[in-house]
Amino acid sequence: MISWLVGGLSIILIVWGDDFIKQVAQREGSYFSVEIMYAFLLYGAGAPAWLYILKHRSLPEMAIMYAVLTVIGVTALGWVRYGEVPSGWQLAAIPTVIAAAVMLEL
């Protein structure tokens, strides 16, 4: 269970980094700016958490955890911050990935 908490906190950093990268990339001349470097550092800040998870979970389990948490995090970010309403298929993916996570823990 602690792995899910650590993974969730890591995904928050990664999604925050994704958001920052999206904001910075929309500006002209941003590809070599200091802001884009900060965005990449923020994005990469979640890596140590995944190293911790690798010590306690198998690689397939970690892949499922990453997929579940990322789908939920990025979907929520797009919907709340950018008004990108998910399609029916995208909304159907959320309970599907949650079901995969539940099956992982059984």
Secondary structure, 3 states (H helix, E strand, C coil): CHHHHHHHHHHHHHHHHHHHHHHHHCCCCCCCCHHHHHHHHHHHCCHHHHHHHHHHCCHHHHHHHHHHHHHHHHHHHHHHHHCCCCCHHHHHHHHHHHHHHHHHHC
